[in-house]
Amino acid sequence: MTATPSISVITVTWNLIEAGRRDAILDVMDCVQGQTATGLEHVIWDGASNDGTQALIEDKIATLRQGGAPVPVRFFSEPDSGLYDAMNKAVAASTGDYVIFLNSDDLIAEPDSLARMQEHLAKARSDYAFGETLFVDSDQTVKHVKRLSSKGILQSIPFCHNSTLIRRAVFQELGGHDLEFKIVADYDMVLRMILGGYSGSSSQVPIAVFRRGGISSDLPRTASEMVKCWKKNYQRYFDFSEFSDQDCLNWFRIGQLPLGLSAALYRAGSGNPVLRKAARYSFIKTLRRRLQPWRTWNNLEG
C-alpha cells in the first residue's frame, strides 16, 4: 500500500484584529481542526502583529489543545517582508510532504477535502495537484469552478493557488516564492513548476472557499507584474526586444500571447507534455482571436 502523504496547511497573518478579521481567523483554525484527514499540521506564521493578533491566536491554540485538538498547530511570530516572504518562512518551518496555503479569511470547502486529496496524491505521486474552488464575491455570491486544466498557464494561473497542493521538497528546490513579486508570486511558482517539467495532476475535489478581492484585484499592478513574470520566465525562449512594455500589457489585457512566443515554447516543450499542451492551446487561442475582427490586438483599452 502506498503511504498516505502528510500535509502542512499554511496560514499567514498580520494585524488581523485591526483589519476586522478576528472572527475569520478563528473560523479558519476551526475549519482545519474539522478536517477528517490524518497526518495534518496547521502552521500559522504571523508577521509580528502589534494589535493583539498574536494573543488571539495563542489563546485559541490553548483552547484547542485543552479540547484535544486532532490537528497540531504550530505558531510563529516574527517580522517578515510581506505575504510571500511569510509563506516561504512558514514552508521552511513545516514538516508535511505537501503544503497548501489557506488565507486568514478563507476556508477549506468540505471536512473530507484534504483526506480525499491525500488519497489522490497517494496514487498520483505528483509534484503538485489542484482541485475545485468555490469563489465568493463581495455580495456573497458563490461560483463553484469545476473545470480544471493547466492548459491556460502561459497566460495566467488557470486554477486557484489556494486549491493547489505542492510537494514541499519541490517548493524548496525552486527557492520558494520569488519575492520580487508582490501580487503574482503564486502564478510565477506554478509557471516555474510547469516550465521545469514537474509532474502535476488534478482531482474533482472541492478544496478552497476563496473570497475574491484583495491586492490581486488591482488590475494595473497585476498587469505590470504579469509582464515582468513573463519576461523573467520566457526570455530564454523568446526575444522580447522588439516589443514595448505597452505591447506586453496588451497581451495581458486581451489574454493572448504572440504566436512566435507560443511556437517557441512548444519547441522547448519536447519531453514536457504539459508545456506542449499549454503552448498549443495558447497558439490556437491567439490565432482564432486574430481572425475575429471585433477583437483588438494593439489597444490596451480595447
VEXKOL-578981 format. One line per field, with one value per residue (C-alpha): residue number from 1; residue in one letter; x, y, z. Coordinates in Angstrom, 3 decimals. Layout:
<pts>
n <- NUM  ... .
res <- A  ... .
px <- X  ... .
py <- Y  ... .
pz <- Z  ... .
</pts>
This chain:
<pts>
n <- 1  2  3  4  5  6  7  8  9  10  11  12  13  14  15  16  17  18  19  20  21  22  23  24  25  26  27  28  29  30  31  32  33  34  35  36  37  38  39  40  41  42  43  44  45  46  47  48  49  50  51  52  53  54  55  56  57  58  59  60  61  62  63  64  65  66  67  68  69  70  71  72  73  74  75  76  77  78  79  80  81  82  83  84  85  86  87  88  89  90  91  92  93  94  95  96  97  98  99  100  101  102  103  104  105  106  107  108  109  110  111  112  113  114  115  116  117  118  119  120  121  122  123  124  125  126  127  128  129  130  131  132  133  134  135  136  137  138  139  140  141  142  143  144  145  146  147  148  149  150  151  152  153  154  155  156  157  158  159  160  161  162  163  164  165  166  167  168  169  170  171  172  173  174  175  176  177  178  179  180  181  182  183  184  185  186  187  188  189  190  191  192  193  194  195  196  197  198  199  200  201  202  203  204  205  206  207  208  209  210  211  212  213  214  215  216  217  218  219  220  221  222  223  224  225  226  227  228  229  230  231  232  233  234  235  236  237  238  239  240  241  242  243  244  245  246  247  248  249  250  251  252  253  254  255  256  257  258  259  260  261  262  263  264  265  266  267  268  269  270  271  272  273  274  275  276  277  278  279  280  281  282  283  284  285  286  287  288  289  290  291  292  293  294  295  296  297  298  299  300  301  302 .
res <- M  T  A  T  P  S  I  S  V  I  T  V  T  W  N  L  I  E  A  G  R  R  D  A  I  L  D  V  M  D  C  V  Q  G  Q  T  A  T  G  L  E  H  V  I  W  D  G  A  S  N  D  G  T  Q  A  L  I  E  D  K  I  A  T  L  R  Q  G  G  A  P  V  P  V  R  F  F  S  E  P  D  S  G  L  Y  D  A  M  N  K  A  V  A  A  S  T  G  D  Y  V  I  F  L  N  S  D  D  L  I  A  E  P  D  S  L  A  R  M  Q  E  H  L  A  K  A  R  S  D  Y  A  F  G  E  T  L  F  V  D  S  D  Q  T  V  K  H  V  K  R  L  S  S  K  G  I  L  Q  S  I  P  F  C  H  N  S  T  L  I  R  R  A  V  F  Q  E  L  G  G  H  D  L  E  F  K  I  V  A  D  Y  D  M  V  L  R  M  I  L  G  G  Y  S  G  S  S  S  Q  V  P  I  A  V  F  R  R  G  G  I  S  S  D  L  P  R  T  A  S  E  M  V  K  C  W  K  K  N  Y  Q  R  Y  F  D  F  S  E  F  S  D  Q  D  C  L  N  W  F  R  I  G  Q  L  P  L  G  L  S  A  A  L  Y  R  A  G  S  G  N  P  V  L  R  K  A  A  R  Y  S  F  I  K  T  L  R  R  R  L  Q  P  W  R  T  W  N  N  L  E  G .
px <- 0.000  1.265  1.870  -0.549  1.280  1.256  0.042  1.005  -1.740  -0.053  -1.799  -0.054  -1.360  -0.660  -2.725  -5.962  -7.860  -7.100  -8.260  -11.550  -10.664  -10.762  -13.600  -12.310  -9.007  -10.826  -13.092  -10.023  -8.461  -11.694  -12.027  -8.618  -9.434  -12.614  -10.735  -11.110  -7.624  -4.793  -1.194  -2.039  -0.431  -1.516  1.403  0.424  3.032  2.382  4.380  4.902  1.426  1.036  -2.746  -3.418  -3.498  -0.695  -2.540  -5.780  -4.152  -2.229  -5.417  -7.230  -4.409  -4.572  -8.323  -7.885  -5.231  -7.388  -10.117  -7.801  -7.339  -6.721  -4.517  -1.363  -0.980  2.483  2.576  5.423  5.567  8.444  8.905  8.725  8.803  5.271  2.815  5.063  8.063  5.828  4.657  8.246  9.209  6.173  7.011  10.591  9.202  6.702  7.150  4.477  5.132  2.872  1.903  -1.290  -1.920  -5.081  -5.690  -6.711  -10.238  -10.806  -11.922  -11.464  -14.533  -15.535  -14.465  -13.033  -11.370  -7.811  -8.446  -9.627  -6.592  -4.353  -5.939  -5.402  -1.763  -1.021  -1.921  -0.718  2.515  2.599  4.700  1.607  -2.125  -5.065  -8.767  -12.005  -12.618  -15.665  -15.198  -17.151  -17.829  -18.361  -22.140  -21.693  -22.481  -20.718  -19.280  -18.141  -15.353  -15.091  -13.329  -9.763  -6.856  -3.339  -3.513  -4.041  -0.970  1.087  -1.311  -2.426  -2.911  -5.829  -6.652  -6.738  -3.432  -5.345  -6.713  -3.228  -1.055  2.674  5.289  7.286  10.624  9.755  8.714  12.037  14.017  12.593  13.561  10.015  8.029  10.037  9.912  10.368  6.625  4.087  0.962  1.731  4.379  1.911  1.494  5.263  5.704  3.221  4.656  8.166  6.958  5.403  8.345  10.615  8.755  7.478  4.552  1.048  -2.409  -5.973  -8.808  -12.540  -12.351  -13.619  -10.714  -10.808  -13.536  -11.803  -13.012  -12.333  -10.706  -7.515  -4.352  -4.739  -7.861  -5.638  -5.570  -2.969  -0.450  -1.311  -0.798  2.589  3.740  2.437  4.532  7.561  6.853  6.526  9.792  11.573  10.378  10.130  13.206  15.347  12.927  11.861  13.353  11.307  13.460  11.079  8.119  7.449  6.073  2.767  2.748  3.225  0.481  -1.804  -1.125  -2.393  -5.393  -6.717  -5.441  -3.238  0.446  2.249  2.206  6.005  6.217  3.736  5.637  8.946  7.521  6.089  9.521  11.050  8.470  9.991  9.599  7.268  3.703  2.070  4.088  3.421  -0.309  -0.287  1.747  -0.581  -3.611  -2.026  -1.154  -4.646  -6.324  -4.314  -4.839  -8.597  -8.906  -6.824  -9.334  -12.151  -12.345  -14.142  -11.195  -8.435  -4.791  -2.865  -5.110  -4.987  -8.309  -9.983 .
py <- 0.000  3.474  5.620  8.464  11.772  14.287  17.844  21.170  23.789  27.196  30.352  33.714  36.588  40.199  42.632  40.769  42.461  45.867  44.562  43.302  39.623  38.500  36.034  34.956  33.570  31.692  30.154  29.196  27.430  25.576  24.629  22.951  21.129  19.860  18.033  14.252  13.660  12.367  13.463  17.164  20.141  23.766  26.179  29.770  32.409  35.865  38.878  40.274  41.746  44.576  44.747  41.717  39.153  37.116  36.817  35.970  33.081  31.843  31.827  29.896  27.358  26.866  26.286  23.787  21.865  21.705  20.207  17.575  19.177  16.455  18.681  20.103  23.867  25.388  29.143  31.508  35.282  37.372  40.176  39.389  41.453  40.648  37.922  35.744  36.058  34.885  31.947  30.988  31.106  29.060  26.380  26.259  25.626  22.991  19.223  17.905  16.086  18.643  22.213  24.108  27.787  28.833  32.570  34.028  34.731  31.681  28.144  24.544  23.540  20.263  18.279  15.491  17.721  17.088  13.401  12.959  14.826  12.562  9.580  11.245  12.094  8.638  7.275  10.081  10.870  14.120  17.135  19.312  18.704  21.061  20.726  22.688  26.119  27.919  31.640  34.030  37.559  40.637  40.177  36.591  35.080  31.714  30.349  26.724  26.351  22.721  22.966  22.028  22.276  23.658  24.455  28.187  28.568  30.512  33.486  33.331  30.899  28.678  27.275  28.718  28.731  28.001  24.820  23.590  21.239  21.424  18.917  20.719  19.499  20.916  24.263  24.500  23.247  26.140  28.608  29.318  32.296  34.936  37.985  40.313  39.848  41.281  40.045  37.231  35.194  32.304  32.331  32.541  29.479  27.360  28.560  27.602  24.134  23.595  25.008  22.844  19.668  18.865  16.457  17.699  16.211  17.363  15.983  16.686  17.596  20.955  22.323  26.065  28.562  31.670  35.230  37.414  40.804  41.817  43.018  40.735  42.717  45.745  45.151  47.764  46.474  42.884  43.532  45.121  42.179  39.640  41.237  41.134  37.469  36.566  38.262  36.551  33.073  33.297  35.338  32.230  31.042  34.297  37.686  40.459  43.286  44.114  44.535  47.564  47.382  48.588  45.673  43.259  44.926  44.435  40.705  40.671  42.850  40.558  37.255  36.329  35.782  36.337  33.368  33.370  33.040  30.160  28.424  28.875  27.386  24.468  23.714  23.988  21.542  18.400  15.817  18.117  17.251  19.754  22.627  21.476  21.264  24.756  26.168  24.560  25.965  29.429  29.349  28.277  30.777  33.665  32.516  32.239  35.636  37.330  36.063  37.756  41.370  42.703  41.882  44.444  43.410  46.658  48.666  48.111  49.904  47.801 .
pz <- 0.000  -0.850  2.229  2.837  2.344  5.181  4.578  6.127  5.965  5.836  7.074  7.310  9.411  10.253  12.340  11.713  14.530  13.058  9.657  11.085  10.643  14.257  13.776  10.365  11.670  14.435  11.794  9.753  12.725  13.494  9.829  9.808  13.042  11.395  8.644  8.750  7.330  9.465  9.079  9.055  10.743  10.755  10.511  11.293  10.557  11.960  10.810  14.330  14.681  17.184  17.505  19.699  16.893  18.477  21.786  19.979  18.126  21.163  23.255  20.518  20.327  24.096  23.885  21.057  22.952  26.047  23.906  22.434  19.019  16.401  14.219  15.818  15.444  15.183  15.656  14.814  15.026  13.739  11.218  7.515  4.342  3.240  2.301  0.156  2.467  5.309  3.190  2.406  6.072  7.052  4.487  5.790  9.267  8.115  8.050  5.664  2.423  0.746  1.575  0.877  1.540  3.377  3.691  7.023  5.764  3.546  4.346  3.258  1.283  2.948  6.032  3.874  1.250  2.398  3.123  -0.461  -1.751  0.312  -1.421  -4.789  -4.074  -2.692  -6.126  -8.394  -6.515  -8.462  -7.532  -7.379  -7.547  -7.856  -7.216  -7.409  -5.890  -4.545  -5.235  -3.008  -4.281  -2.118  -2.394  -1.101  -4.496  -4.766  -8.014  -7.985  -10.537  -11.638  -14.996  -14.216  -16.615  -16.705  -20.428  -19.837  -17.622  -20.169  -19.966  -16.315  -13.469  -14.565  -11.128  -7.633  -5.768  -2.560  -4.142  -5.021  -3.004  -3.733  -2.719  -0.038  -1.397  -4.830  -3.355  -1.558  -4.552  -6.571  -3.865  -2.758  -3.948  -5.792  -3.525  -6.494  -6.980  -4.558  -6.365  -8.830  -6.997  -6.802  -10.590  -11.009  -8.786  -10.756  -14.065  -12.965  -11.991  -15.409  -17.354  -15.207  -16.109  -12.622  -12.599  -11.917  -11.518  -10.971  -8.889  -8.802  -5.127  -3.828  -1.809  -1.159  -0.399  -1.700  -1.161  -4.175  -3.794  -2.060  -3.732  -6.776  -7.765  -8.513  -12.278  -13.308  -10.761  -11.592  -15.308  -14.678  -12.569  -15.073  -17.811  -15.520  -14.767  -18.453  -19.310  -16.440  -17.397  -21.197  -22.122  -22.574  -25.266  -26.922  -27.827  -26.212  -27.590  -30.439  -28.083  -25.904  -22.384  -23.819  -26.263  -23.388  -21.360  -24.352  -24.158  -20.588  -21.395  -24.118  -22.734  -25.692  -26.319  -29.651  -31.995  -32.056  -28.281  -28.204  -31.006  -29.186  -26.004  -27.973  -29.409  -25.945  -24.587  -26.064  -23.322  -21.375  -22.450  -20.100  -21.557  -25.115  -24.473  -22.970  -25.874  -28.423  -26.605  -26.485  -30.190  -31.280  -28.950  -30.379  -33.962  -33.533  -31.889  -34.554  -37.086  -35.153  -36.429  -33.351  -31.094  -30.605  -30.542  -30.143  -27.844  -24.100  -23.769  -26.461 .
</pts>
